[in-house]
Amino acid sequence: MYNYGIMQRNQHKSHCKHHFFARYSVSACFAALSAVVIIAAMTGCGGKETADDGVTIAVVPMGTTHEYWKAIHAGAVKASREFGVNVIWKGPLKEDDVDEQIQIFETLTAGNVSAFVLAPLDSRALIRPVRDAKRLGIPTVVVDSALEGEEHVSFVSTNNYRGGVLGAEYLGGLMGGKGKLILVRVQESAASSTNREEGFLDTIKSKFPEIEILSDNQYGGITTESAYRTCENLLNRFPDVEAIFTPNESTTFGCLRALQDRGRAGKILFVGFDSSDKLIEAMRNREIKGLVVQNPFKMGYTGVRIAVANLRGEPFEERIDTGATVVTPENMDEPDMANLLKPDLTPYLE
């Protein structure tokens, strides 16, 4: 019954694609050819598993370099093995290249994918490609960062606003409810980091009214280098700053480097978001006082699980919070915390 249902779905997709891509003539041919090349190139590489039913889940992250995305990849691979489906992993080189992410998504749509797991770089720009895929019978599960509209079937993510609240409560407590603070933002279009920033600011203002926010409108960008430059400028402008909060991996590492270069690491109360080997080392050295840590491995696993359930006509959740936790120098060696900081990805990524 299941294989017959998949066959009917594929026949419907084939019929829809014939009419949908006919409007684009030559462009559609190039898109379809590109999709074949991408899928062929990914066969046998980190996460492409052999499956009997021919189901292929395309996982399209915001980027592929940060440890966070590698953990999502590993979780997706684990799910692909458990549920017997194929996984294609393809994302833009830079985490601010919305056009490339759209092109990847559309190219894969023209290929033989059954469903998408997408971490959208922009909360609106990916609505149309997701809608177009839906018209072809290809569902999308959104992970990590919200996508507006109702074209996707489920949203799997950290409660990012709550993550910002946790960061504010912890840092505000370290400050004793008083002092001078800087928030370094990431980028305007990413819903996940924006929600963290708003959760942080709302909590500082409501629970710690005596804390002075020196700056909350500067963007570090999505690379360590851009975040480093932003933090250098902020440290120049506000030499009396006593605490800093950064809402993602790149801003946290960029700010850490700026503090280290000035000899102020460990002297300024610094709380960041996400984890990597260098951030773990800095926290062990107490240069970072805490990290708000997500569970990206669970996010990748759950995204694929939901996509498979949707394809098989099984019940699934439309909204899943994968959780966030504050890890500190005091609790970082506890087994659960250590696994969140640095999950073992080697069984899933070569």
C-alpha positions in Angstrom: 0.0 0.0 0.0 2.8 2.4 0.9 4.8 1.9 -2.3 1.6 2.3 -4.3 0.9 5.6 -2.6 4.4 6.8 -3.4 3.9 5.8 -7.0 0.7 7.8 -7.2 2.4 10.8 -5.7 5.3 10.6 -8.1 2.9 10.3 -11.1 1.1 13.4 -9.9 4.4 15.3 -9.5 5.5 14.2 -13.0 2.2 15.5 -14.4 2.4 18.8 -12.5 6.0 19.4 -13.5 5.2 18.9 -17.1 2.8 21.9 -17.0 4.6 23.9 -14.4 8.1 23.9 -16.1 6.7 24.2 -19.6 6.3 27.9 -18.9 10.0 28.3 -18.5 11.1 26.4 -21.7 14.9 26.4 -22.0 15.4 27.6 -18.4 13.5 24.6 -17.1 15.7 22.3 -19.0 18.8 23.8 -17.5 17.2 23.6 -14.0 16.3 20.0 -14.4 19.8 19.1 -15.8 21.4 21.0 -12.8 19.2 19.0 -10.4 20.4 15.7 -12.0 24.0 16.8 -11.6 23.5 17.8 -8.0 21.8 14.6 -7.0 24.4 12.5 -8.9 27.2 14.4 -7.2 25.7 13.9 -3.7 25.3 10.1 -4.2 27.4 8.3 -1.6 28.5 11.5 0.2 27.8 12.3 3.8 24.1 11.4 4.3 23.1 9.9 1.0 21.8 6.5 2.1 20.4 3.6 0.0 16.7 3.1 0.3 14.3 0.6 -1.3 11.3 3.0 -1.7 13.1 5.7 -3.7 12.2 8.5 -1.3 14.7 11.3 -1.3 14.6 14.1 1.3 16.5 17.3 0.3 17.9 19.1 3.3 18.7 22.7 2.5 20.4 24.6 5.4 21.4 28.3 5.6 25.1 27.3 5.3 27.4 24.4 5.7 30.5 25.6 7.5 29.5 26.2 11.1 29.4 23.4 13.6 25.7 24.0 14.1 24.8 23.0 10.5 27.1 20.0 10.7 25.1 18.8 13.7 21.8 19.3 11.7 23.4 17.3 8.8 24.3 14.5 11.2 20.8 14.3 12.7 19.3 14.2 9.2 21.6 11.3 8.3 20.6 9.4 11.4 16.9 9.8 10.6 17.6 8.7 6.9 19.1 5.4 8.2 16.3 4.7 10.6 13.5 5.4 8.2 15.2 4.0 5.1 15.1 7.1 2.9 17.7 9.0 0.9 19.0 12.4 2.1 20.6 15.1 -0.1 22.5 17.8 1.8 23.0 21.0 -0.2 23.3 24.6 1.1 24.7 28.0 0.1 28.4 28.7 0.7 27.6 31.9 2.6 24.8 32.3 5.2 23.7 35.6 3.7 23.3 34.4 0.1 19.5 34.2 -0.2 19.7 34.0 -4.0 21.9 31.0 -3.9 19.6 29.2 -1.4 16.6 29.9 -3.7 18.5 28.6 -6.7 19.5 25.4 -4.9 15.9 24.9 -3.7 14.5 25.5 -7.2 17.1 23.3 -8.9 16.3 20.4 -6.5 12.6 21.0 -7.0 13.1 20.3 -10.7 14.8 17.0 -9.8 13.4 13.8 -8.3 13.1 14.8 -4.6 10.2 13.7 -2.5 10.3 16.4 0.2 12.4 19.2 1.6 13.8 20.1 5.0 14.6 23.8 4.8 16.3 26.3 7.1 15.3 29.5 5.3 17.7 32.4 5.2 14.9 34.9 4.8 11.4 34.6 6.4 9.7 35.8 3.2 12.0 35.2 0.2 11.6 31.4 0.3 7.8 31.5 0.4 7.4 31.4 -3.4 9.8 28.5 -4.0 8.1 26.5 -1.2 4.7 27.2 -2.6 5.9 26.1 -6.1 7.2 22.9 -4.6 3.9 22.3 -2.8 2.1 22.7 -6.2 4.2 19.8 -7.5 3.3 17.6 -4.6 6.6 18.2 -2.8 6.1 19.1 0.9 8.5 21.2 3.0 9.4 21.0 6.6 10.9 24.2 7.9 13.6 24.0 10.6 15.7 26.4 12.7 14.2 29.7 11.4 10.6 30.6 10.7 9.1 31.0 7.3 6.0 33.2 6.9 2.8 31.8 5.3 1.2 28.4 5.5 2.9 26.6 2.6 5.1 24.4 4.7 3.7 21.4 6.6 5.6 21.8 9.9 8.1 24.0 11.8 10.9 22.4 13.9 13.0 24.8 15.8 14.3 26.1 19.1 11.9 28.6 20.7 14.3 31.3 19.8 12.6 34.0 21.7 12.8 31.8 24.8 16.5 31.3 24.1 17.0 35.1 24.2 15.1 35.2 27.5 17.4 32.5 29.0 20.5 34.5 27.9 19.1 37.7 29.4 18.1 36.1 32.7 21.5 34.5 33.1 23.6 37.5 32.1 21.4 39.9 34.1 21.9 37.7 37.1 25.7 37.7 36.6 25.6 41.5 36.5 23.6 41.7 39.7 20.9 43.6 37.8 23.2 46.7 37.2 25.8 47.8 34.8 26.4 48.6 31.1 25.6 46.1 28.4 26.0 45.6 24.6 23.8 43.4 22.4 25.4 42.5 19.1 22.8 41.5 16.5 23.3 39.1 13.6 21.4 40.1 10.4 18.1 41.7 9.7 16.4 39.0 7.6 17.0 35.9 9.8 13.9 35.3 12.0 15.8 32.9 14.4 18.4 35.4 15.5 15.9 38.3 15.5 13.7 36.5 17.9 16.6 35.8 20.2 17.6 39.4 20.2 14.0 40.5 21.0 13.6 38.0 23.7 16.9 39.2 25.2 16.1 42.9 25.1 12.5 42.5 26.3 13.7 40.5 29.4 16.6 42.9 30.2 14.2 45.9 30.0 11.5 44.2 32.1 13.5 42.3 34.7 16.6 44.4 35.0 15.6 48.0 34.5 18.8 49.3 36.1 21.0 47.8 33.4 22.0 50.4 30.8 22.0 49.1 27.2 24.8 51.0 25.5 24.1 49.6 22.0 21.5 47.2 20.6 21.4 48.2 16.9 24.7 47.0 15.4 24.9 43.9 13.2 27.8 41.5 13.2 26.8 39.7 10.1 27.2 36.0 9.4 31.0 35.6 9.3 33.5 35.7 12.1 35.4 38.5 10.4 32.5 40.8 10.0 31.5 40.1 13.7 35.0 40.7 14.8 35.1 44.2 13.1 31.7 45.1 14.6 32.8 44.1 18.1 36.1 46.0 17.7 34.2 49.2 16.8 31.8 48.7 19.7 34.7 48.2 22.2 36.3 51.4 20.8 33.0 53.4 21.2 32.1 52.0 24.6 35.3 51.3 26.6 33.3 51.2 29.9 31.1 48.2 28.7 30.7 45.6 31.4 28.7 42.8 29.6 28.1 41.6 26.1 25.5 39.2 24.6 25.9 37.7 21.1 23.0 35.6 19.6 24.7 33.1 17.3 28.0 31.2 16.7 29.6 33.7 14.3 29.0 36.7 16.5 30.1 34.9 19.6 33.4 33.8 18.1 34.0 37.1 16.4 33.4 39.0 19.7 35.6 36.5 21.6 38.5 37.2 19.3 38.0 41.0 19.7 38.0 40.7 23.4 41.1 38.4 23.4 43.0 40.8 21.1 42.3 43.6 23.6 43.2 41.6 26.6 39.7 42.0 27.9 38.5 38.4 27.6 37.3 37.1 31.0 37.2 40.7 32.3 33.9 41.5 30.6 30.9 39.4 31.4 30.3 37.6 28.0 27.4 35.2 27.2 27.0 33.8 23.7 24.8 31.5 21.7 25.6 28.1 20.1 28.8 26.0 20.4 32.1 25.1 18.8 35.4 23.7 19.9 36.9 27.2 20.3 33.9 28.5 22.2 34.0 25.5 24.6 37.7 26.1 25.2 37.0 29.8 25.9 34.3 28.8 28.4 36.6 26.4 30.1 39.0 29.3 30.5 36.2 31.4 31.8 36.6 33.9 28.9 32.9 33.1 28.1 30.6 33.0 31.1 27.9 31.0 29.4 26.5 29.7 26.1 22.8 29.3 25.2 22.9 26.0 23.5 20.4 24.5 21.1 20.0 20.9 19.9 20.6 21.1 16.2 21.2 17.3 15.9 17.7 16.7 17.2 16.4 19.4 14.8 17.9 17.7 11.7 16.7 14.3 12.9 13.1 15.6 13.6 12.9 17.5 10.3 13.5 14.3 8.3 11.2 12.3 10.6 8.4 14.7 10.0 9.0 14.8 6.2 8.8 11.0 6.1 5.6 10.9 8.2 4.0 13.4 5.9 4.9 11.4 2.8 3.6 8.2 4.4 0.3 9.7 5.4 1.2 9.2 9.1 0.3 11.7 11.9 3.0 14.3 12.7 3.4 17.5 14.8 3.0 20.9 13.1 5.2 22.7 15.6 8.1 21.2 17.6 10.3 23.1 20.1 13.7 21.2 20.2 14.8 23.1 23.3 17.5 25.5 24.5 19.7 25.3 27.6 22.3 27.6 29.3 25.6 25.8 29.7 28.1 27.4 32.1 31.7 26.8 33.2 30.2 25.2 36.3 28.0 22.6 34.6 29.7 22.1 31.2 31.2 18.7 32.2 27.9 17.1 33.2 27.2 14.4 30.6 24.0 15.9 29.3 25.5 19.4 28.9 28.7 18.0 27.4 26.6 16.2 24.8 24.8 19.4 23.9 28.1 21.3 23.6 29.8 18.7 21.5 27.6 15.8 20.2 29.5 13.0 18.5 28.9 13.4 14.8 31.4 10.9 13.6 29.0 8.0 13.1 27.0 10.1 10.7 29.5 12.3 8.9 32.6 11.1 7.1 
